[in-house]
Amino acid sequence: MFEDEGGSYAGRMMETHWSQESLFRALAMEGTGWLLLDYDGTIAPFVPNRMEARPAPGLGELVADIVAQRRTRVVFVTGRPCRELLEVSGFPTGLEIWGCHGREYLDTSGALRIVGVNLQQQQALAEAAAATRDAIAQVSVEEKTGCVAVHWRSCARADWAALEAQTMGLWAEPAHSSGLLIKSFDGGLELCTPGRTKGDAIRELLGHAEQIPPVAFLGDDLTDEDGFAALGARGLSVLVRNEPRRTRANLRLTMPEGIQEFLHRWKITLQGSIQS
């Protein structure tokens, strides 16, 4: 269920290659940690209608239990808009969320901050979204801060390559003229402003902290690789994926069994520190 590439624990501040064992030893010693989580594909299985993506059975409850312990800083780092994640997931308000690949930040008080998007680019994105809706009726077009995403997961898989090519053709000109980037993800494409990624969100989290406890970032998609790179040797990067692929992560977990086991172990490790 776990695929762990190893690594020994020789004191948290000296750690250069984290493993699940060194992470949980550090959690037990310090009694606190940071848990950074992607949502789609990590906590919630992919579904044809993205607005019906709910946490896998048991995972939502585990996250809620970890939050309730008040020993873990839980931060979602997601491609979704922050408030949409709360709506879809059913998680209570008061969560800390970096949304839209680091372009939105929702703090625990509910205050929303927008980062790194200018009006010209936002207009180009709106025009690209409208053109895509007009030209490709069968896909789902999502507009969010600094980004347009086209989802074809609900379409027949045999049509995915043609839909990708058609979308790329529509987006080539606005990407060139407005300095936007085209990025692929599992089941779609994004047209987005440059300069912000999940890695930027994680670097900001780390950079604002005086002390960093044991930390793990769990994600499934290529967009999460920026986050793995940003975390580097300061924590455990976890790829949530049933099939192996090249990754910067230290550890791969299956979905949902592997991640459920990981979160349960996180919970009981810190529960033990509370009782002691």
C-alpha positions in Angstrom: 0.0 0.0 0.0 2.9 2.3 0.7 5.8 2.7 -1.6 8.6 4.4 0.3 12.0 5.1 -1.1 13.6 5.2 2.3 15.7 7.8 4.1 16.9 7.8 7.7 16.0 10.2 10.5 19.0 11.9 12.1 17.3 15.0 13.7 14.7 17.0 11.9 16.8 20.1 11.1 19.4 17.8 9.4 17.0 15.8 7.4 17.8 15.8 3.7 15.6 13.0 2.4 12.4 12.5 4.3 10.6 9.1 4.6 7.3 8.3 6.2 9.1 6.9 9.2 11.2 9.9 9.8 8.2 12.2 9.4 6.1 10.3 12.0 9.0 10.1 14.4 9.4 13.9 14.1 5.6 14.3 14.6 5.7 12.2 17.8 8.7 14.1 19.2 7.4 17.6 18.5 3.6 17.0 18.9 2.7 19.3 16.1 3.0 19.5 12.3 1.8 21.0 9.0 -0.3 19.0 6.6 -0.6 20.6 3.1 -3.2 18.9 0.9 -4.3 19.1 -2.7 -8.0 18.3 -3.2 -9.0 16.8 -6.5 -7.4 13.4 -7.1 -5.8 13.5 -3.6 -8.7 13.8 -1.1 -11.6 13.6 -3.6 -11.6 11.1 -6.5 -12.0 12.5 -10.0 -15.6 12.5 -11.2 -17.2 13.5 -14.6 -19.0 16.5 -12.9 -16.3 18.4 -11.0 -18.9 20.1 -8.8 -19.8 16.7 -7.4 -16.2 15.8 -6.3 -16.6 14.8 -2.6 -13.9 13.5 -0.3 -13.5 9.7 -0.6 -15.2 7.8 2.2 -13.4 8.3 5.5 -11.0 10.9 4.2 -13.2 13.9 5.0 -13.7 12.7 8.5 -10.0 12.1 9.0 -9.1 15.6 7.9 -11.8 17.0 10.2 -10.5 15.0 13.1 -6.9 16.2 12.5 -8.2 19.8 12.4 -10.1 19.3 15.6 -7.0 18.1 17.4 -5.5 21.6 17.0 -2.1 20.1 16.7 -1.8 20.4 12.9 -1.9 23.4 10.6 -4.0 22.0 7.8 -3.7 24.0 4.5 -5.3 23.1 1.2 -3.2 24.0 -1.8 -5.5 23.5 -4.8 -6.3 24.6 -8.3 -9.9 25.3 -7.3 -11.1 28.7 -6.2 -10.9 28.8 -2.4 -14.6 29.3 -1.7 -15.6 26.7 -4.3 -13.5 24.1 -2.5 -15.5 24.8 0.7 -18.7 24.6 -1.2 -17.9 21.3 -2.9 -16.0 19.5 -0.1 -18.5 20.2 2.7 -15.6 21.1 5.0 -16.5 23.8 7.6 -15.4 27.4 7.2 -12.3 28.4 9.0 -9.9 26.3 6.8 -6.8 27.9 5.4 -6.7 27.6 1.6 -4.4 28.6 -1.2 -6.6 28.4 -4.3 -6.2 28.9 -8.1 -2.6 27.6 -8.0 -1.5 30.2 -5.5 -3.5 33.2 -6.9 -6.0 33.2 -4.1 -5.4 32.9 -0.3 -8.3 32.4 2.1 -7.3 32.8 5.8 -9.0 31.2 8.8 -11.1 34.3 9.3 -12.6 34.0 5.8 -10.7 37.0 4.3 -9.7 36.4 0.7 -6.6 37.9 -1.0 -5.9 37.9 -4.7 -2.2 37.6 -5.9 -0.5 38.4 -9.2 -3.3 39.0 -11.8 -3.5 42.1 -13.9 -6.6 43.4 -15.7 -5.4 42.9 -19.2 -4.7 39.3 -18.6 -8.0 38.8 -16.8 -9.8 40.3 -19.9 -7.9 38.0 -22.2 -8.9 35.0 -20.1 -12.5 36.0 -20.1 -12.5 36.3 -23.9 -10.8 32.9 -24.3 -13.4 31.3 -22.0 -16.2 32.8 -24.1 -14.6 31.7 -27.4 -14.1 28.2 -26.0 -17.7 27.8 -24.9 -18.9 28.9 -28.3 -16.6 26.6 -30.2 -16.5 23.4 -28.1 -20.0 22.8 -26.6 -19.2 19.4 -25.1 -16.5 20.5 -22.6 -16.9 22.2 -19.3 -15.2 25.7 -19.2 -14.3 27.0 -15.7 -13.3 30.6 -15.1 -11.3 31.4 -12.0 -8.8 33.9 -10.7 -6.0 34.2 -13.2 -7.0 31.1 -15.1 -9.5 29.4 -17.5 -9.7 25.6 -17.3 -11.3 23.3 -19.8 -12.4 19.9 -18.5 -13.2 17.0 -20.8 -13.4 14.2 -18.2 -17.2 13.8 -18.9 -16.5 13.2 -22.6 -15.6 9.9 -24.2 -11.9 9.2 -23.7 -11.5 8.5 -27.4 -12.3 12.2 -28.0 -9.8 13.7 -25.5 -6.9 14.1 -28.0 -9.1 15.9 -30.5 -10.6 18.2 -27.8 -7.1 19.0 -26.5 -5.9 19.9 -30.1 -9.0 22.1 -30.7 -8.5 23.9 -27.4 -4.8 24.5 -28.1 -5.7 26.0 -31.4 -8.2 28.4 -29.8 -5.7 29.4 -27.1 -2.5 29.9 -29.1 -3.2 33.5 -30.0 -4.3 34.8 -26.6 -1.4 32.9 -25.0 1.1 34.6 -27.3 -0.4 38.1 -27.2 -1.1 38.4 -23.5 1.8 36.4 -22.1 -0.4 33.6 -20.8 0.6 30.0 -20.3 -1.1 26.8 -21.4 -0.7 23.9 -18.9 -2.1 20.4 -19.0 -3.7 18.5 -16.1 -5.4 15.2 -15.7 -8.5 15.6 -17.9 -8.1 19.1 -19.3 -6.1 22.2 -20.1 -5.5 25.5 -18.3 -4.8 28.9 -19.8 -3.3 30.9 -16.9 -1.2 33.9 -15.9 2.5 33.2 -15.4 4.4 33.6 -12.2 2.2 31.8 -9.7 2.1 28.1 -8.9 1.4 25.8 -6.0 5.1 26.1 -5.4 4.8 29.8 -4.8 2.1 29.2 -2.2 4.2 26.7 -0.4 7.3 28.9 -0.5 5.2 31.8 1.0 3.9 29.5 3.8 7.5 28.4 4.6 8.9 31.9 4.3 6.5 33.5 6.8 7.1 30.9 9.5 9.7 31.5 12.3 9.9 27.8 13.0 8.7 25.0 10.7 7.5 21.8 12.4 7.4 18.4 10.5 5.5 19.1 7.3 4.1 17.0 4.4 2.5 18.0 1.1 0.2 15.5 -0.6 -0.8 15.9 -4.3 -1.5 13.9 -7.3 -1.1 15.9 -10.5 1.7 17.5 -12.5 0.7 20.9 -11.1 1.7 19.5 -7.7 5.3 18.9 -8.8 5.9 22.6 -8.3 4.9 22.2 -4.7 7.1 19.2 -4.2 10.0 21.2 -5.6 9.3 24.1 -3.3 9.1 21.9 -0.2 12.3 20.2 -1.1 14.3 18.8 1.8 12.2 20.7 4.4 9.4 18.1 4.4 7.9 15.0 3.0 6.4 15.2 -0.5 3.8 12.6 -1.2 2.5 11.6 -4.7 -1.1 10.3 -4.4 -1.4 8.0 -7.5 -2.2 4.4 -8.1 0.3 4.1 -11.0 3.9 5.2 -10.6 5.4 8.0 -12.7 8.5 10.2 -12.6 8.1 12.6 -9.7 10.0 14.8 -7.2 8.0 13.3 -4.4 9.7 11.1 -1.7 6.8 8.7 -1.3 3.8 7.4 -3.4 0.5 6.5 -1.8 -2.5 4.8 -3.4 -5.9 6.4 -3.6 -7.9 6.0 -1.4 -6.4 3.2 0.8 -2.8 4.5 1.0 -3.8 8.1 1.9 -6.4 6.9 4.4 -3.7 4.9 6.2 -1.4 7.9 6.1 -3.9 10.3 7.5 -5.0 7.8 10.2 -1.4 7.4 11.3 -1.0 11.2 11.4 -4.1 11.5 13.6 -3.1 8.7 16.1 0.5 9.9 16.2 -0.6 13.4 17.4 -3.3 12.0 19.5 -0.6 10.1 21.4 1.3 13.3 21.9 -1.7 15.0 23.4 -2.3 12.1 25.8 1.3 12.1 26.9 
